[in-house]
Amino acid sequence: MTRSPALGPQTGAITLLMAMTLVMLASLASFYSARSAQMDQLATFNHARSHQARWAATAALAGAQALLLDTNTPLDSLLQALTPCPEGVTGPQWQCIRLTPEQHPAIPQAQLSTTAVRDLVESPHVLTLHASARMGTPHSQALVKESVFVPTVAPAPDLQEPATLVLNGCVTEASGAKLRVCPWVSKGEACVSTAKGPAVLTHFVVDTNRNGSISTAEKNACLALSTTSLPGGGSKTGPSQAVPRSPCTRAAWQSVLGSITDAQLQAWSTAQERNGLTAQTTPPRSIYWIDSPNDWQQSVGTANTPALLVFSAKACALRCPRISANTVIYGSVLIDSGCNDDKMRGWQGGTIEGQLVVQSGIPEWRSGTVLARPAGRNAYILNWPDGMDASRVQRVNGSWTASTP
């Protein structure tokens, strides 16, 4: 009779293997339990750090706003502290300004950064503040943004019927002049339809009989454009009462620009030029402050992106620059001739589709076409909410946002 082999050793080996497996499973369970607790602690830590980062970024944003409100720190100087733009902000129309925030004493470990961004074409009066904070790791950072209105440019007045040509003096035609001044028409082509809107508006008429009032005859004598030069019709208007022109008032300028100052326009123009905006960029440059006495020969502006050209008092020191015959300006042209009619004597211009504003009269006007286009003023017409005080820094309601990259 054959006996079965002894089962003792095999049974022991199986028991040992099972015991080792149970120990390993218990170890793994213990490890993953500890790992899970560690991950929970890390998540809680990161969550707290993330909240700290948002708090720090919000404090940096408040610090940037306080810096803009500080009357001891000129806004013009702040706008010179240029810096690379945040991610996603590209193109020559965007100006990015570095604002150095103060370190918050409660969170000295936070790395803070604040950048102000503005659109130099569409909204140079709005700064969007980007404030970020990092607490040492990529998962412990926050970004908050808010926009503020800043007094870089004042609002322009709303003109129900803007005149094609605005003067602070009288106008006469040179012999053989080639002129066309046509008011805006809602239907039909300019210089063809008969319009009732204003073609010429002056803020100063010579009171020839010195009786203190301005008669229709005096207005017609002052605004001596022939019917040939007014092919689209339109009215010629001026003040009913005699007004002084010495010292020189800026009546023509203020009637279309309101409280917008020379300094504001010059700074706006300089910022666009410094950022690389030109007539060929997308979007194109919209503001040109011109100090050069040389005649202007570059076409600028389009129906969708009108331009503003300002020939300054410096440009008009001896004689105001002329605009070459083949040049087309879509937008507004302002000439600061300082109530000195002789600086505009014999003036020649190309085509202006928008509005021509001259701070004097134009004696012996030789050539030029000015077609009224209401959109021609859009280069400097900005969006200001009703009731907004444009002379101080103010928050844009509803613009605050926060994110955690």
C-alpha positions, 0 to 999 in steps of 0.5 A: 500500500502506497502512502501520500506525501506529507502535507505539512511543508506545503501547508506551511508555505501556503500559510506563510504566503498568505500571511505575507500577502495580508501584511503587504495589503495592510501596508499598502492600505496604511500607505495609501491612507497616509498618502490620502491624509497627506494629499488632503493636508496638501490640498488644504494648504494649497487652498489656504495659500490660494486664498492668501494669493487672492487676498494679496492680489486684491491688496495690490490692486487697491494699492495701484488704485491708491497710486493713481489717486495720489495727487503727489504722483502725476498721472503723466509720469505713471504713464511713462513706466512702460512694461511688457503686456500681460499674456493675450494682450498684443498689438501696437494699440495696447500700452502697458504701464508698470505700477509698483505695488507696496508689499503687504506687511501681513504677507511679505512672502507674496510676489506681487505684480501690477500692470495697467493696460489701455487701448490707445485708439478706442479708450485711452481714458480707461486703464484695466489694472492687472494685479497678480500674486504668487505665494511660491508655487504655481498652484498658489497664485491669483489674478484680479482685474478692474478698470478705472476711468482716468482723466487723460482726455476730457469728453467732447460735446455732442453736436446735433448738427456739426458744421462742415467748416468752423471758424473764428473769423471770416472767409474769402475766396482767392481769384480762381479758387477751387473750393467745395464745402458741403454739409452732411446729408442723410440721403443722396451724395454730398455736394449734390443734394440740397441740404439745410444743415450748417455748412459754415459756422463762425464764432466771430463776425466783424461788426462793421457798423459797430452797433454791437449786433451782427446783421445778416448782411454782415454775416454774409459779407464775413462768410463770403463763399460763393454758391459755386463753393457751396454746391450742396447748399447748407447754411452760413451762421454766426453770432447775433451779437458782436463778440471780441476776438482779442485777446484770442478766444478758443471759441472754435476749438472749444465748440468741437472739443469742449474741455479737451486740452492741447496737453491731452491731445499731444500726450495721446498723439505721442503715446500712439507714435511711441507704440508704433501706430501708423497709418498702415498698422491695424488699427491705424493711428488716430491722433496726430499732433503736428508741430512741424511747419511743413506742408502735410502730404500723407492721407490718413483715416478711413470711414471706420477709423477716422483720424484727428490732425491738429496743426499746433500753434508751433506749426503755425508760428509763421504760416499754417501748414497746407494740405497737399492737393492729392491728400485725403483726410477722413476725420477732423482737421484743427488748425491753431492759427491763434486768431491771426488771419494772415497765417491762413492767407491763401491756404490750400487743402486737399480733401477732408471728409469730416470737419475743418476747424480753424482758430481764425478766418481764412482770407483768400482761400485757394483750394480744398474740399471739405465734406461733412461726415458725422463719423469724422469726429469719432477719433476723439469721441470717447465713451463716458457714462452719464454723470461721470466726473471726467476730471478724476480717477473712478472705478468702472462699475462691474469690471472687477474679476478674479481668477486662479491660474 
